[in-house]
Amino acid sequence: MNDVWVLAGPNTSFRQLLLGKSRLLFDRLWLPRFCNYTFLGSDTAPVGHGWHPYFMAPEKADVYSLEIEQQGYYVIDHDLIPTGELVDTFGASDLKPIGGTELNHCFVLEKGNVIKVKLINSINGREVEISTKGYPYMQVYIPPNRNCIALEPCTCIPDAFNNQVGSRYLKPSEVWELQFDITIKA
């Protein structure tokens, strides 16, 4: 059976990547590898950045395993706003089956130059790897119907303008460089 990964991209509602025996349809040109932001204002400004790729497959999210180089995750309240409490996972980064786990977690990634997150299909072994530089957090979300998994690299946690976790302020003419790559292994 083929896996279908749907990725949102600029200037289009969706771009589709079909992983099968003979086809790999992926126009990498629409997904920026490097992001460079230059602030053009005259005073400092708060900024935050995140990507929101959703990976969809015929199987439910339950057949996947996830590996994140992370230090913990932020607890959220009933309105999905982080409470400020950080659950320490003691740097756990082993490959873990998702199974029926409900996920809407903002993980704190391990400190380092380039961070990698892997999603592996336990039925056919297909793998998605996200590498980031400059994104210290990864929001992982599985919707109630469990037909996809979002792996969302971000520079701050949700509600950062209020909680200040991961907040960054750019000065006039300051350049901010970020990197984000997706690698598919069929």
Secondary structure, DSSP 8 states (H G I E B T S, - for coil): --EEEEEEETTEEEEEEEE-SS-B---GGGS-SEEEEE--SSS-EEE--B---EEE-SS-GGGEEEEE-EEEEEEE-TTS-EEEEEEE-TT--S-EE-TT---EEEEEE-SSSSEEEEEEETTT--EEEEEEES--EEEEE--TT-SEEEEEEESS-TTHHHH-TT-EEE-TT-EEEEEEEEEEE-
